[in-house]
Amino acid sequence: MGLPAMCVWVLTDGKIGDDVQCLAVAGALNPAFEKKVIAPRPPWEWLAPWGPVDPRDVPGKPGGLIAAPFPDVLIASGRRAVPYARAVKQASGGRTFTVFLKDPRIDTTVFDLVWAPSHDRLEGANVFSTLTSPHGLKPRLKEAALNPATGVGGLPKPMLGVILGGPSGGARFDKDVAEDLAENINQARGAYASLAVVPSRRTPARFMRALSAKLGGENLFIWNGEGANPYADVLAHADCLIVTADSHNMMSEAVSTGTGVYAYRPPGLAAKLDWTSRELDRLGVLRPFLDRAEPFSPEPIDATDEIVAEVRKRLSSRTI
């Protein structure tokens, strides 16, 4: 027997990495969730996650961001959101079930449930961990499979897709790295009829210029940032994927497709992400990218349903 319809809030400071995860979990609980974007001012921004909310956002303040009726479930992520999640929990008299995604950097028992990736190694009775992160990619992939973006849909098959991140946690994305990656891609692309490259918001322009200069030939698509982002289109149509390992979300989404994935580990890659990529390699869903990328068909890994089921289970046990 399912749970009754719930009022669900999402609370973040708008960072795309936090939003992707929170929206996926919230949408599975109630597609009509309400999203609230916080923007605390200094010094309250600096004091997060330990300090209070910005006084203008105190719960119940006329015109404030968080006011009654408070939700049944709050999904939050990001250090700036921690004080706000605490405030909602307190203002609701403890009725709101608070879920925090990723390490809150404070005592996890403040929340009803904390999800964290396995590489964070968080422990506690209210902590739930998975190797990959939640996302709402499934419907986007279905739509992209039927209506691919211009520039991607017309590429001949088989297609090699390349998804790029950017500097994060020490990972280098400079000219030398761009040229090394391009050389390896050129070696691998000989087995494919076309190549599609999609940078992210974090990919440096200088890196893209250096990479693009080394990638020539026919049937090449490199997204220039104009128009709709063809990220989901490449994931849906590529016969093989190369993903830079600097993003936990990108690796998680790529291995959920069932397409063979190769991880390029840029110099300076954070130890946590290096560990995750190696664990995915151990499970047979991701391989290290050197200069070859032969297609393979692994079993997809998608933790989204597992995380949502854990939220529902704990909610159900609380209402018994």
N, C-alpha and C positions, 0 to 999 in steps of 0.2 A: 504494500500500500504506500503510495507516494505522499510526500508532504504537501500541505495546502499551499496555495499561492502565497509568496512572501514578498514583502517590500525590501528591495535590495539597493544599497548605495555602493558606488565605487568612489574612492577618495584617493587621489594622487596629486602630484604637482604638475602633471601633464607630460612627464617624460615618456617617450614612446615605449621604451623597454618595460616600464612599469605598467603602462596602459595595456599593452598587448596581453599581459598575463592576467591582470585584474578583469578586463572586459571579457576574456574567455570564460573565467570562472563565474562571474556575475551573470553573463548571458545564458549560461547553462542552467542557472538557478531560476532566473526570471528574465526573459528577453526585454521586459519593460523596466529594467533597472534605471536608476537615476545616477548620473555621473556628476561629481563635484570636484572642481579643480581648485586647489588651494594655492595661495601665493603670499605666505607670511612675509612681513617686512622685517628688516633688521631692527633690533637685535634678535627677535624671536626666531628668525630664519637660522641664525648662527647657533642658537641654543638647542635646536632640534638635534637629536630625538629626546633629549633629557628635559628640556624646558616646557613652559606652557604654550598654549595657542596664542596667536596674535590677539590682543584685546578686542580688536574690531570683529573677531570671529568667535567670541565666546558664545557657547550654545544659548539660544534664547534671546540674544540681543536683537532688537528690531533691525531688520535689513541685513542681518548676519548670514553667513554662509550655511551654518548648521543650526537648524531649528526644528522643534517638534512639528509633526509627529516623527519620531525617530524610527529608523528602519528595523526590520527583523534581523537583517544580516548586513554587516558592513565589510566590504572587501577593500583593503588598503595596502599600499606599498610605497616605499621611499622614506628616507629618514625624516623629511619634513612632514610627512603624514602621521608620524607616530603620536605627537601630542594631540592631534585632532581625533585620532581613533580612540585614544584614552578618554578624551573629553566627551565623545559621543557615548562611550560605554558608561561613564559616570552619570551623564545627564539623563540617560535612559533608565537609570536605576538598575543597571546591569541586565536589562532585558535584551538589548541589542547583542547579537552573537557576532563577535569581532574576529575576522580572519585577516591575518597579516601575511603577505607574500614576500619571501626572502628575509634575510636576517635583519631584525629590527634594531639590533645593536643595543638593546636593553634586555631586561629580564623578560623572557618569553611568556611567563605566566600572566603578564599583563593582558594577554589576548586569550581568546577561547581556543584558537587554533593558529598555529604558525606553519606555513609550508615553506620549505627551503630546499634548494637543490642539494643533492647528496654531497657535492664538493664543499659545501659550507660546514659539514660535520656538526650540525646543531643537534643537541639531544634534549629530551624532556618529554613528559607524558603528553603534552599538548603539541608536540612537534611531529610533523609528517614530512618525509623527504622522498624525492624521486630523482632519478638520474637526469631526466630532461624536464623542461619547463612547460607550463600550460600555454595554450595559444588557441585562437579561433580560426585557424587556417582552413579547416575542412570545407566550409561553404564557399570560400574564395577560390579554392582549387577546383571545385565543381563548376563554378561559373567560368573560370578561366579555361577549363577544358572544353567548354562549349563555345565560348566567345573569346578567343585569345586576342591579346592586344596587337595593334598594328605594329609590324616590325618583328614580332615573334611568331605569330601564326603563319606567316608566309615563308619561314625558313625551312629548308629541306631537312628531312630526317635521314639518319639519326643526328640529334642535336646535343652538343655539349653546353651545359649551362654553368656559368661562373657567378657566384654571389660574393660580393665584397663587403667587408666591414671597414674598420678604421682603428686608429690609435686608441687603445684601451688597456689599462693596467700594465703599461710598459711595452705593449706590442708596437713594433716599429712599422710604419707605412711610409717609407721614404723612397727616393728615386732608385736606390740600389735594390731595395726589396721589390719594387715594381718591375724592374728589368729582370730580376731573377724569376719572379712569378710568370711574367710574360714568356720568357724562354721555355719554362716548363709547360705552359699552356700550349705553346706552339708545337712542342714535341708530342703532346697528348692529342691535339686536335686532328692529327692525321687520320685517326680512326673514325672521324665524324664528318658529316656533310656540311654542318654549320656550327657556328659558335655564337652564343648570346651572353653578354656580360652586363650585370646590373650592380652598380655601386649603391651604397647606402648614404644616409645623411652624414655619416661620420667619415666617409672616404675623402681624403684630402684631394683637392683639385690638382695639385702638383703630381701626386701619385697617379691619378687617372691620366694625366697628359703623358707621363712616362710610359705607363702601361699601354695606352692606346697607340703610341708611336711604334711599339714593338709588335702589335697585333695587326697584321695586314691580311690581304687575301679576300676572296669572295665569300658571300653568305655569312657575313659578320655583322652582328647587331650589338652596339654598345649604347646603352641608354645615356642620354645627355642631360637628364634631369628635367626635361620638358614633358608636359602631358602627364597622364596617369602612370604611376609606378608599375612597371611590368614584372615586379618581383614574383607575384603568385603565378603569372603566366609562364615564366621560365621554370618554376618549380613543377608546374602541371605538365609541361610539354617536353622538358629535357629528358633525354635517354640516359644521362649521367650528369652528376652535379659535382662541382668543386666549390667548396665553401671555406672562407677564411675562418680560423678557429677562435677568433677574438670575441665572438658573440655567442653566449649560451643559448639565447633565443634563436639565432639563425641556425645553429647546429640542431637544436631541438625540432625546429620546423622542417628542416631538410630531411632528417631521418624519419619523420612521420609520413613521408610521401610514398615509401616503398621503392623509391629509385635509389640506385647505388650512389653513395656519397663519398667524396674524398675530401679530407681536411688539409688545408695548407696552414701550417703553423708558422706565423711570422716570427722573426727574431724578437726576443723579449716577451713572449707570450706568458701571461700570468699562470702560475703553477696550478691554480684551480681549473682553469680552462684546458690546460695541457692534460691534466688528470682526466677530465671529462672526455676529451677526445680519445684518449687511450682506452678508457673504459668502453666507449662505444665501439672502438676497434676490436676490443676483446670479445664483445657481444656479436661481432660480425656484421654490424649495420653501417660502419664507417671505416674507411681505410686512409692511411696517410698518403698525401699527394706529393709525389716527387716529380716525375716527368711522364707518367703513364696514368691513364684513367679508363680502364676497361669496364664496360657495363657489367653490373651484377644486380641481382634482384633480392634484397634482404627482406625479412619480415619487418614491417614498419613498427616503430616505437613511438607511442603518443601517450604522454602521462596525463593529458587533460581530463579524460573521463575518470581516471583513477583518483585524481585530486578532488574533482567535483563529488565523486562517490564518498570520499572521506568526509567532506563538509556535510553532506546529507546524513551520513551515519551519525556523526557527532551531534548534529541538530536533532535528529530523531531520538537519540538516547537522552538528550536534555529535556525533551517534551514528554517523555514517558512518565 
